[in-house]
């Protein structure tokens, strides 16, 4: 997967800190979701299958109430 031209974003809850995870935006729906460490943007990244990422986000939202 070529990630050279993607836009990376982090949660608005990060408050501008650099100790966050970032996800890649702008990929086709259903694509794996790339995640990286904001402190090491040129380092390795993780790829999560889209359904797994969606389940993770739903779980976090449910836990927050």
Secondary structure, 3 states (H helix, E strand, C coil): CCCCCCEEEECHHHCCCCCCEEEEECCCCCCCEEEEEHHHCCCCEEEECHHHHHHHHHHHHHHHC
